[in-house]
Amino acid sequence: MTASTRTTVPTVLDQQIEQIVGDLTAFHRDHQAGLLTAERAALASAHRELGIAESAVAYHRTVLASLASGARPVDDALLDRIRRTVNELTEATTARDARHTHAATALETVRASTPPPAPADSELTAHDLAVLLSLVPGGTLRQHLHTHRVSVRTKQAQVVDYAAFQRLEHHGLVVRDTSRGLIVGQPVTLTPAGREALLASRRPAPARPPAAPARLVGSWPASARRR
């Protein structure tokens, strides 16, 4: 995990954040790609800043431990350096605590806005996910003035499968602005549930334990005592 995709050192909130957003590396990568909702993007930024603050605390602790290791003679210069390092460590700790509070608040906001898991019958196909991904920048639902045919186009002018769009809309993964007319065009955006579905599709599936070998009919159990 690189510093560009997540924090440089572990933080006390890592486990709690991972329980909500999944793998932290993928979480910060999605943040850089612009795939996160506003609440999750704020959490990713706060988590990264907390990691930077933790790195500063760790650095000053290492310097202080080196100064107090006994490898240097105790003189005025050493004592002055220790005092400066203690002050720097105090300032770094204060900054870390403030960023911890900010990250914890952002985490609670995400936890409160996290949608419930989608029902089992709403599993998306690969085609549905491709349509959902194409609508990340946004799209437009429009009805032709003469033919009355309804179609959806992405920001890149790509025509979207309307049946797939209807499935996504039915499951609450996309939403259109119905305050505008179909002839003019209704803007289409992903909902928080839609973005969560995309993120979930990018996470590796949990490994399944190997199935136990079936016992042949009439065979003795493995634990049975032989006579």
Secondary structure, DSSP 8 states (H G I E B T S, - for coil): --TTTS-SS--TTHHHHHHHH--HHHHHHHHHTT-S-HHHHHHHHHHHHHHHHHHHHHHHHHHHHHHTSS-S--SHHHHHHHHHHHHHHHHHHHHHHHHHHHHHHHHHHHHHH------GGG---HHHHHHHHHTTT-EEEEE-TTT--EEEEETT--EE-HHHHHHHHHTTSEEE-TTS-TTT-EEEEE-HHHHHHHHHHHS-------------TT---TTS---
